[in-house]
Amino acid sequence: MRILVTGGAGYIGSHTVLLLLEQGHEVHVLDNLSNSSPEALRRVADLTGQQAHLHVGDLLDQDRVAEVIAAAKPEAVIHFAGLKAVGESVSKPLTYYRNNVTGTLNLLEAMDEHGVRTLVFSSSATVYGDTVELPINESTALSATNPYGRTKLHIEYMLDDLAASDSRWSIAKLRYFNPVGSHESGRIGEDPQGIPNNLMPFIAQVAVGVREKVNVFGGDYPTPDGTGVRDYIHVLDLGAGHLAALEYLQDHGGLHAWNLGTGNGSSVLEVIQAFARISEKEVPYEVVDRRPGDVAASYADPTLAREEIGWKAERGLEQMVEDMWRWQSANPTGYPDEESYVVADEDQSEEGVAKASAAKRASSSHKATKL
């Protein structure tokens, strides 16, 4: 199958591209490289012996999106591209609405124009907001508490309306929880630009000596140790969920929503302690004020995904930390500068890649993390 993966050079995207290539799919990637690296795709090619086709472009560029879809001729799209820092979304809501919602609208219009109507969408558990119902299942009321979560929720509503208006669309909305870990080789992993907004990469950078300490946002939540509790899921388990959803859509079609999580919650302090134990490194931390938009606890009921698409998470917290540490210790500063290697892009000139690289360097202090 020919599959277009938006944001495919990013963290979750590159791991999913790897799994798709291993399954024999032809993969095209659309990525603006603002917070991702073509080196990830080069390493994916080394690991799989297969090459994904990289198309450099931004979802906010309508002409470029249409051009890529016309050139790639995908049979399905997996949509990861977007900004996802909860804290930053509170201070820059318009940036998040423009990038996430408008970008998705441009993608959907281009897909519809070219007759591509199978989509796996990267949604988020943030669409459930601060719910008192735990574990969270797909029937839990939707009520996001921050602009990032609201962009995901707006997109979900957009997909609901689209599917209701045209039965030719086959759509999966994957509401996943907290992706962590890396490929077991340590060759690809999470490489956030600037200061990490997610817990695990921040802990890893402290353990490897890049940062001084971990800021624990809130120590007075109504949880066993006062710190936030989250459902952490290995990135490869998450990628496998996208493949399972795609396979399901081929046979069933329609509109579907599935939680992708382990069903188990771990506190911030538990994750810090696990990382210190496995890395055999000191991980100093300081409890600071809560962040706006954060919730006390969030963990999934993944039963529906197991029953309908035959998926369940296989890896526990120990393996997540082991794999994350393998990546971080081998790549203490992340991927090398993208100018140190050649990008293979069938329909993007070297000048275009250079411009994208320059844009990435200019935005290196940007705190948003691409999936």
NORSULZI-V69893 format. One record per helix or strand of 2 or more residues. SS is the DSSP state (h for helix, s for strand). FROM is the first residue (numbers start at 1). TO is the last residue. If there is no record, write none. Layout:
<<SS | FROM | TO> <SS | FROM | TO>>
This chain:
<<s | 2 | 6> <h | 11 | 22> <s | 26 | 31> <h | 38 | 48> <s | 53 | 56> <h | 62 | 72> <s | 76 | 79> <h | 86 | 91> <h | 93 | 113> <s | 118 | 124> <h | 125 | 128> <h | 147 | 165> <s | 170 | 176> <s | 178 | 180> <h | 199 | 207> <s | 214 | 217> <s | 229 | 230> <s | 232 | 234> <h | 235 | 252> <s | 254 | 260> <s | 266 | 267> <h | 268 | 279> <s | 285 | 288> <s | 297 | 298> <h | 303 | 309> <h | 317 | 330> <h | 338 | 340> <h | 350 | 362>>
